[in-house]
Amino acid sequence: MGVLPAGDIGAIPTSFWVVAGVVGFVLVLVAVGVALSPRSRRQLRFLADRTGIGWGIGAVLVLAATVSFGSVFALGGTTTGRYDYVLAFAFLLHAAGLFLLGDAAGSLTGYLAVRRTPRRDAAEVAPGERVAVDGEAVAVDRTLETPFADEPALCYEARVMERHGDGGNAVSAESRGVGGNWRPEHRAEAGVAFDVEDATGRVRVVPDGADLRLAETAEVSVATDDDLPERVRAFVTSPEVGVGFGAHDRRYVEAALRPGDRVAVVGPAVQNGAGGADGSTFVDAREGECLVADRDVDGLRARLGRRVARSTLGGAATAVLGYVAMLTVSGAA
């Protein structure tokens, strides 16, 4: 195949249209799978929660990757067969960079929302505004028990992760938890009202439906031939969970906010008709987007900012490197 005239879209080789067709076919399969499979919906929700990449950003990334690949040939690139594998690797490198940029775009929204929210002392929180408050997490009426470690908590997230692609179901103790692809099988969240206490007083928080940004506090790793601990067995067989025992290695992970932990809450302040901890105002996740993190507000902002910066710089460098490699390998550069 000779060098294509720059900008000759009609002369784009068959390989590009094959890739574009495969991408379209995969997207159709994903859409059908999401529509029919609860497991697929769980996995996509897990990806969106962890990366900030939803359907909108995902569609833009797929379009950008397809256009980038096609532009290589429109700029005069060729395929010789000899370097096709190298070209494919360069494309995957470019796509990985685009994925990181998508993560940066998704994370930027959350970062700006936290950054622009005014920080308030507990005694200054007033209804009708979105606030950021931090202090010590204090139990009010009751606490929860975490499902795996059986520890008192004010809110928690529990995840069931299952390993696939490890070459078999029977895994030795030496290789347990190593390799393979860990997929989310189930995620559960729960919380009870608690107070945030600082030097000025307390403010009540209702975390129902909040975005929990908590560090992992316990993990139970179980191979396929292991007996499940009683609390884990009760969790996976409960009617509201119902994921059963599985045929692969599993990790049961929980992240919890415990009484006495440092906590930051960013969310809407509303009027509490029943009376709050030190007044009639509280932060209610049921009234709008709310974030609960196990650190102070400054630490939360710094953490979100670092993630945006890492994904932006790493994504831009990787995407550019992959694209330059595609141009070089194809002879377009």
C-alpha positions in Angstrom: 0.0 0.0 0.0 1.4 3.4 -1.0 1.4 6.5 1.0 -2.0 8.1 1.1 -2.5 11.7 0.0 -2.9 13.9 3.1 -6.6 14.5 3.8 -7.8 11.8 1.4 -10.5 10.4 3.7 -11.8 8.1 1.0 -8.5 6.4 0.8 -8.4 5.4 4.5 -7.4 1.7 4.5 -9.7 -1.1 5.4 -8.0 -1.6 8.7 -9.4 1.6 10.0 -12.9 0.7 9.1 -12.5 -2.7 10.6 -11.4 -1.0 13.9 -14.3 1.4 13.7 -16.7 -1.4 13.0 -15.4 -3.4 15.9 -15.7 -0.4 18.2 -19.3 0.1 17.1 -20.1 -3.5 17.6 -18.6 -3.6 21.1 -20.6 -0.5 22.0 -23.8 -2.2 20.8 -22.9 -5.3 22.9 -22.2 -3.1 25.9 -25.5 -1.4 25.6 -27.4 -4.7 25.2 -25.4 -6.2 28.1 -26.2 -3.3 30.3 -29.8 -3.5 29.5 -30.1 -7.2 30.1 -27.4 -7.9 32.8 -27.6 -6.6 36.3 -23.9 -7.6 36.7 -22.9 -5.4 33.8 -24.8 -2.5 35.2 -23.0 -3.0 38.6 -19.6 -3.1 36.9 -20.3 0.1 34.9 -21.6 1.9 38.0 -18.5 0.8 39.8 -16.3 2.2 37.0 -18.2 5.4 36.9 -17.9 5.8 40.7 -14.2 5.1 40.7 -13.1 7.1 37.7 -15.9 9.7 37.2 -16.3 8.4 33.6 -20.0 8.2 32.9 -21.8 7.5 29.6 -21.2 11.0 28.3 -17.5 11.1 28.8 -17.2 7.5 27.7 -18.8 8.3 24.4 -16.5 11.2 23.8 -13.5 9.0 24.6 -14.6 6.4 22.1 -15.2 9.0 19.4 -11.8 10.7 20.1 -9.9 7.4 19.9 -11.6 6.5 16.6 -10.9 9.9 15.1 -7.3 9.8 16.3 -6.8 6.4 14.6 -8.4 7.5 11.4 -6.5 10.8 11.3 -3.2 8.9 11.2 -4.1 7.4 7.8 -5.8 10.7 6.6 -2.4 12.3 7.2 -0.6 9.8 5.0 0.0 6.8 7.2 0.1 3.3 5.8 -0.1 -0.3 7.1 2.5 -2.7 5.9 1.6 -5.8 7.9 5.1 -5.9 9.4 4.5 -3.2 12.0 0.8 -3.7 12.5 1.3 -5.1 16.0 3.4 -2.1 16.9 0.8 0.2 15.5 -1.9 -1.6 17.6 0.3 -1.2 20.7 0.7 2.5 20.0 -3.0 2.9 19.6 -3.6 1.2 22.9 -1.1 3.5 24.6 -2.9 6.5 23.1 -6.3 5.1 24.2 -4.9 4.6 27.8 -3.9 8.3 27.8 -7.4 9.3 26.6 -8.9 7.2 29.5 -6.8 9.1 32.0 -7.9 12.4 30.5 -11.5 11.2 30.9 -10.8 10.4 34.5 -9.4 13.9 34.9 -12.5 15.4 33.3 -14.8 13.4 35.5 -12.8 14.1 38.7 -12.5 17.8 37.9 -16.3 18.3 38.4 -16.1 16.9 41.9 -13.0 18.9 42.7 -14.4 22.2 41.6 -17.6 21.5 43.5 -15.7 21.0 46.7 -13.2 23.8 46.0 -16.0 26.4 45.5 -18.1 25.3 48.5 -17.5 27.7 51.4 -16.0 26.2 54.5 -18.0 26.8 57.7 -17.6 26.2 61.4 -20.4 24.0 62.8 -22.0 26.9 64.6 -22.0 29.0 61.4 -23.9 26.5 59.2 -27.2 28.1 58.0 -30.0 26.6 56.0 -30.2 27.4 52.3 -26.5 27.1 51.4 -24.1 24.4 50.4 -21.4 24.1 53.0 -18.2 22.3 53.8 -17.7 21.4 57.4 -15.2 19.2 59.2 -14.5 17.9 62.7 -14.9 14.8 64.7 -17.6 12.3 63.8 -19.8 11.7 66.9 -22.6 9.1 67.2 -26.1 10.4 68.0 -28.7 7.7 68.6 -27.0 4.6 67.4 -24.3 3.1 65.3 -24.2 0.4 62.6 -22.2 -2.8 62.6 -20.0 -3.2 59.6 -20.8 -6.5 57.7 -17.4 -8.1 57.6 -15.4 -6.8 60.6 -18.4 -6.3 62.9 -17.1 -2.9 64.0 -19.2 0.1 65.1 -19.6 2.6 62.2 -21.6 5.7 61.3 -21.6 4.9 57.6 -19.9 2.3 55.5 -19.4 0.9 52.0 -19.0 -2.9 51.5 -17.8 -4.4 48.3 -17.7 -7.9 47.0 -14.9 -8.3 44.4 -14.4 -11.5 42.4 -11.3 -12.5 40.5 -11.6 -13.7 36.9 -9.1 -14.6 34.2 -6.7 -16.4 36.6 -6.6 -19.6 34.6 -8.7 -21.6 37.0 -10.8 -21.6 40.0 -8.7 -23.5 42.5 -6.0 -21.1 43.8 -3.3 -21.9 46.2 -2.6 -20.0 49.4 0.7 -18.7 47.8 -1.1 -17.2 44.8 -4.3 -16.0 46.5 -5.2 -12.5 45.5 -2.4 -12.3 43.0 -3.1 -11.6 39.3 -6.4 -11.9 37.5 -9.0 -9.3 36.9 -11.0 -8.2 40.0 -14.6 -7.4 39.1 -17.3 -5.9 41.3 -20.1 -8.3 42.1 -21.9 -6.2 44.7 -21.7 -2.9 46.6 -23.7 -1.9 49.6 -23.8 1.4 51.5 -25.5 2.3 54.7 -25.4 5.1 57.2 -27.1 6.7 60.2 -27.3 10.3 61.3 -24.3 11.6 63.1 -22.9 14.9 64.3 -19.8 16.7 63.2 -18.2 18.4 66.2 -15.6 21.2 66.1 -14.5 23.9 68.5 -17.7 25.9 67.9 -20.3 23.2 68.4 -22.0 20.5 66.4 -24.0 20.1 63.2 -26.2 17.1 62.4 -25.5 15.1 59.2 -27.8 12.7 57.4 -25.6 10.6 55.0 -28.3 8.7 53.2 -27.2 8.5 49.5 -24.0 10.5 50.1 -20.8 9.9 48.0 -18.6 8.1 50.5 -14.8 8.7 50.2 -13.5 6.4 52.9 -10.3 4.5 53.3 -10.6 0.7 53.4 -10.7 -0.5 57.0 -11.1 -4.2 56.7 -10.7 -6.9 54.0 -11.4 -10.6 54.0 -9.8 -12.7 51.2 -11.4 -16.0 50.4 -10.3 -18.7 47.9 -12.8 -20.9 46.2 -12.2 -23.8 48.5 -12.3 -21.8 51.8 -15.1 -21.8 54.3 -16.7 -18.4 54.5 -16.6 -16.6 57.9 -20.0 -16.5 59.5 -20.6 -12.8 59.0 -19.5 -12.9 55.3 -21.8 -15.9 54.8 -24.7 -14.0 56.3 -24.0 -11.0 54.1 -23.8 -12.8 50.7 -26.8 -15.0 51.4 -29.1 -12.2 52.6 -32.1 -11.4 50.4 -31.0 -7.8 49.7 -27.5 -9.0 48.5 -28.0 -12.4 47.1 -24.7 -12.9 45.3 -24.2 -16.4 46.7 -20.8 -18.0 47.2 -19.2 -17.6 43.8 -16.9 -19.9 41.8 -13.8 -17.7 42.0 -11.6 -16.1 44.5 -13.3 -13.2 46.3 -12.3 -10.2 48.3 -14.8 -8.7 50.8 -13.8 -5.1 51.4 -15.3 -2.5 53.7 -14.6 1.1 54.2 -16.1 2.7 57.3 -16.5 6.0 59.1 -16.2 5.2 62.8 -17.1 7.3 65.9 -14.2 9.5 66.7 -12.8 9.6 63.1 -11.9 12.9 61.4 -14.6 13.7 58.9 -15.4 16.3 56.2 -18.9 16.7 54.9 -19.8 18.8 51.8 -23.5 19.2 51.1 -26.7 21.2 51.4 -27.7 22.7 54.7 -31.4 22.6 55.3 -33.9 23.4 58.0 -34.6 20.5 60.4 -38.1 20.7 61.8 -37.3 18.1 64.4 -34.4 20.0 65.8 -30.7 19.5 65.2 -27.8 18.9 67.5 -27.2 22.5 68.3 -30.1 24.2 66.5 -32.4 23.6 63.7 -30.0 23.2 60.8 -28.4 20.1 59.4 -26.6 18.7 56.3 -28.8 16.3 54.5 -27.6 14.1 51.6 -31.2 13.5 50.6 -31.6 17.1 49.6 -28.8 17.2 47.1 -25.3 16.0 46.2 -23.3 15.3 49.4 -19.8 14.0 50.0 -18.5 12.4 53.2 -14.8 11.8 53.5 -12.6 10.5 56.4 -10.3 13.6 56.4 -10.6 17.3 56.9 -11.8 19.7 54.2 -8.2 20.8 53.3 -7.1 17.2 53.0 -10.1 16.4 50.8 -9.5 19.3 48.5 -5.8 18.4 48.2 -6.6 14.7 47.5 -9.1 15.5 44.7 -6.7 18.1 43.3 -3.8 15.6 43.2 -6.0 13.1 41.3 -7.0 15.7 38.7 -3.4 16.8 38.2 -2.0 13.2 38.0 -4.7 12.1 35.5 -4.3 15.3 33.4 -0.5 15.2 33.2 -0.2 11.4 32.9 -3.1 11.2 30.4 -1.8 14.1 28.2 1.8 12.6 28.1 0.6 9.1 27.4 -1.9 10.2 24.7 0.6 12.3 22.9 3.3 9.6 23.1 0.9 7.0 21.7 -0.2 9.3 18.9 3.3 10.3 17.9 4.2 6.6 17.9 1.2 5.8 15.6 2.3 8.6 13.2 5.9 7.3 13.3 5.1 3.6 12.8 2.7 4.3 10.0 5.0 6.6 8.2 2.8 9.7 8.6 5.3 11.6 10.7 
